[in-house]
Amino acid sequence: MSKNETPVHSEGMNRAKLYQLAMFPMNNGATNVYYVLILSYIATFGNRVLGLGMAFASFMITGMRVFDAITDPIIGAMMDKTDGKFGKFRPYMVIGNIIMAISVFLLYIITPLVPATMMWLRYTLFVALYAVWVIGYTFQTSVTRSAQAVLTNDPKQRPLFTVFNTIGSLAGMGLMQVLGMVMASDAIAGDYNATWFAIMTPVGIGMSILLTIVAIIGIWEKDQTKYFGMGGKQEQVKVSEYVSIIKANKPLQRLMVAGGGCKLALSIATNLTVLCMIYGCMTQFGVITNDAGVAVSQNRYDTLNAIMMVLGYVFSAPFFVLTVRTSQKYGQKKSLMTYVAVAFACYIGVLALLMMWKPGVQSVNLIIFDETGKFAMNLYTLAFILFFGVGYGAYYATADMPIPMVADCADYETYRSGKFIPGIMGTLFSLVDKLVSSLSATVVALVIGFIGITELPTKATPYVDGMNWVVIILFCAIPMLAWAATLLAMKGYELDGARVKEIQAINAARKAYIAAGHSIEEAMDVYKTVEDVEKKSIA
């Protein structure tokens, strides 16, 4: 080791190697493949491919998301009790991915083969296979949050997870979104029909398996007993104790609200139906005319959505750098609050622009290319790109920031109670996160229902009166309310940069004291504050 390298273990600090920080977040990329394939498209699949009712398909997603949330704490408790030859976390990654692969293949490939005359069987298989997929999804997603506690406890390394997690998400979610949009073109598979699902399913399964293998390699070395808490003892926490843990762990309570707010904003604003309405239905009026009544352009969802998606990622890049630097210097609390506030401010501009929109009027419509394909951007579109781009960049960069913050809450719980329960901590956070995000499909369906639409809109759906207000509510108002809740919750969040460092020092001193032959109770009695650590080190 060169003199410039920092050892993985120094001063009680558990640091990860660069390849581990980069590879393990691919686990989130692996599950985000299915987040797109299932949670973004399953309502459309049920409604348009299987012929299930729109209300049933949408409300079913919410019901299963609630089921998903309920299974989280159970699996978290199982994970905390696990410590075999294959570690604590890797078994859940492998088993979860296998379950998801099998269930989604049967759902999207086999179920459409059931004759339309046997709708009862289509309904049954839709519910049953979705439920099985949820169990597999819970297995693997639980690891992403829980394993943060063993990967690294360095306050300067944990913020890097958000960056590498985004890379993983782009390798999973981003690629699936772009590929799905390309495959949905009329020249290839068509508008999210049975052919589209038959093509995208094996592609998604293959991508998820590959990303899972990469993530397993990343966590392999750290998935060992010596990294589990202060003494390596596997905790026996009952599900009935969860309420008392949440009640005592104030930072976790606030993080649940913040994480739920961020996820709700992201899941609704990026919902396929919402995007189809804003970039498709609201721009397809045949030939758009300018204020003088002259035909000037005709926009299409495929082009406009693709451009906005790419621009969103481009605007996100500098914010990922800013969030990491802010987190490392001031703590993750400061970073999250700062950039969520930026997103909120920018979406005030997006909200104003959408309220100015008028059907078929060029000056207040999104125009990038004219009907001949020539570049013809107007001032309205330029303003939309700037407000949306900066706002999207800020909130996309913070959307997954609560994940590494869960590890801080897990360390706080070890400091508070002496218990190392990353599985429970991660899945308690995930429970609320999923319960809140489960509302997205139902909220979208309910709001759309108010204007009399009986089927989920696609890019080919004609505009109907009131659709612009639906977009304003779903694309702007609800995300802004979620961000306001996030800012309010984070205001009293205890674990800022300085406090996290104190807790790490106390936990490290306790672990060394236990290793010297003392009990956990003795260690917690000797080291209660950072001042105790400093006094003992001087002595």
Secondary structure as the mmCIF struct_conf table of DSSP 4:
data_model
#
loop_
_struct_conf.conf_type_id
_struct_conf.id
_struct_conf.beg_label_comp_id
_struct_conf.beg_label_asym_id
_struct_conf.beg_label_seq_id
_struct_conf.end_label_comp_id
_struct_conf.end_label_asym_id
_struct_conf.end_label_seq_id
TURN_TY1_P TURN_TY1_P1 LYS A 3 ASN A 4
BEND BEND1 GLU A 5 GLU A 5
HELX_LH_PP_P HELX_LH_PP_P1 THR A 6 PRO A 7
BEND BEND2 VAL A 8 VAL A 8
STRN STRN1 HIS A 9 SER A 10
TURN_TY1_P TURN_TY1_P2 GLU A 11 GLY A 12
STRN STRN2 MET A 13 ASN A 14
HELX_RH_AL_P HELX_RH_AL_P1 LEU A 18 MET A 23
TURN_TY1_P TURN_TY1_P3 PHE A 24 PRO A 25
HELX_RH_AL_P HELX_RH_AL_P2 MET A 26 TYR A 34
HELX_RH_PI_P HELX_RH_PI_P1 TYR A 35 SER A 40
TURN_TY1_P TURN_TY1_P4 TYR A 41 TYR A 41
HELX_RH_AL_P HELX_RH_AL_P3 ILE A 42 THR A 44
HELX_RH_PI_P HELX_RH_PI_P2 PHE A 45 VAL A 49
BEND BEND3 LEU A 50 LEU A 50
HELX_RH_AL_P HELX_RH_AL_P4 MET A 54 LYS A 81
STRN STRN3 GLY A 84 GLY A 84
TURN_TY1_P TURN_TY1_P5 LYS A 85 PHE A 86
STRN STRN4 GLY A 87 GLY A 87
BEND BEND4 LYS A 88 PHE A 89
HELX_RH_AL_P HELX_RH_AL_P5 ARG A 90 PHE A 105
HELX_RH_PI_P HELX_RH_PI_P3 LEU A 106 ILE A 110
HELX_RH_3T_P HELX_RH_3T_P1 THR A 111 LEU A 113
BEND BEND5 VAL A 114 VAL A 114
HELX_RH_3T_P HELX_RH_3T_P2 ALA A 116 MET A 118
HELX_RH_AL_P HELX_RH_AL_P6 MET A 119 SER A 146
TURN_TY1_P TURN_TY1_P6 ALA A 147 ALA A 147
HELX_RH_AL_P HELX_RH_AL_P7 GLN A 148 LEU A 151
TURN_TY1_P TURN_TY1_P7 PRO A 155 PRO A 159
HELX_RH_AL_P HELX_RH_AL_P8 LEU A 160 SER A 169
HELX_RH_PI_P HELX_RH_PI_P4 LEU A 170 GLY A 174
HELX_RH_AL_P HELX_RH_AL_P9 LEU A 175 MET A 183
TURN_TY1_P TURN_TY1_P8 ALA A 184 ALA A 184
BEND BEND6 SER A 185 SER A 185
TURN_TY1_P TURN_TY1_P9 ASP A 186 ALA A 189
BEND BEND7 ASP A 191 TYR A 192
HELX_RH_AL_P HELX_RH_AL_P10 ALA A 194 ILE A 219
TURN_TY1_P TURN_TY1_P10 TRP A 220 LYS A 222
BEND BEND8 GLN A 224 GLN A 224
HELX_RH_3T_P HELX_RH_3T_P3 THR A 225 TYR A 227
BEND BEND9 PHE A 228 PHE A 228
TURN_TY1_P TURN_TY1_P11 GLY A 229 GLY A 231
HELX_LH_PP_P HELX_LH_PP_P2 LYS A 233 GLU A 235
HELX_RH_3T_P HELX_RH_3T_P4 VAL A 239 GLU A 241
HELX_RH_AL_P HELX_RH_AL_P11 TYR A 242 ALA A 248
HELX_RH_AL_P HELX_RH_AL_P12 LYS A 250 ALA A 269
TURN_TY1_P TURN_TY1_P12 THR A 270 THR A 270
HELX_RH_AL_P HELX_RH_AL_P13 LEU A 272 TYR A 279
TURN_TY1_P TURN_TY1_P13 GLY A 280 GLY A 280
HELX_RH_3T_P HELX_RH_3T_P5 CYS A 281 THR A 283
BEND BEND10 PHE A 285 VAL A 287
STRN STRN5 ILE A 288 THR A 289
TURN_TY1_P TURN_TY1_P14 ASP A 291 ALA A 292
BEND BEND11 GLY A 293 GLY A 293
STRN STRN6 ALA A 295 SER A 297
HELX_RH_AL_P HELX_RH_AL_P14 TYR A 301 TYR A 330
HELX_RH_AL_P HELX_RH_AL_P15 GLN A 332 MET A 356
TURN_TY1_P TURN_TY1_P15 PRO A 359 GLY A 360
STRN STRN7 VAL A 361 VAL A 361
HELX_RH_3T_P HELX_RH_3T_P6 GLN A 362 VAL A 364
BEND BEND12 ASN A 365 ASN A 365
BEND BEND13 ILE A 368 ILE A 368
STRN STRN8 PHE A 369 PHE A 369
TURN_TY1_P TURN_TY1_P16 GLU A 371 THR A 372
BEND BEND14 GLY A 373 GLY A 373
STRN STRN9 PHE A 375 PHE A 375
HELX_RH_AL_P HELX_RH_AL_P16 LEU A 379 THR A 398
TURN_TY1_P TURN_TY1_P17 ALA A 399 MET A 401
HELX_RH_AL_P HELX_RH_AL_P17 PRO A 402 SER A 417
BEND BEND15 GLY A 418 GLY A 418
HELX_RH_AL_P HELX_RH_AL_P18 PRO A 422 SER A 437
TURN_TY1_P TURN_TY1_P18 SER A 438 SER A 438
HELX_RH_AL_P HELX_RH_AL_P19 LEU A 439 GLY A 449
TURN_TY1_P TURN_TY1_P19 PHE A 450 GLY A 452
BEND BEND16 GLU A 455 GLU A 455
TURN_TY1_P TURN_TY1_P20 LYS A 459 ALA A 460
HELX_LH_PP_P HELX_LH_PP_P3 THR A 461 TYR A 463
TURN_TY1_P TURN_TY1_P21 ASP A 465 GLY A 466
HELX_RH_AL_P HELX_RH_AL_P20 MET A 467 VAL A 471
HELX_RH_PI_P HELX_RH_PI_P5 ILE A 472 ALA A 477
HELX_RH_AL_P HELX_RH_AL_P21 ILE A 478 LYS A 491
TURN_TY1_P TURN_TY1_P22 GLY A 492 GLY A 492
HELX_RH_AL_P HELX_RH_AL_P22 GLY A 497 ALA A 515
TURN_TY1_P TURN_TY1_P23 ALA A 516 GLY A 517
HELX_RH_AL_P HELX_RH_AL_P23 ILE A 520 VAL A 526
BEND BEND17 THR A 529 THR A 529
HELX_RH_AL_P HELX_RH_AL_P24 VAL A 530 ILE A 538
#
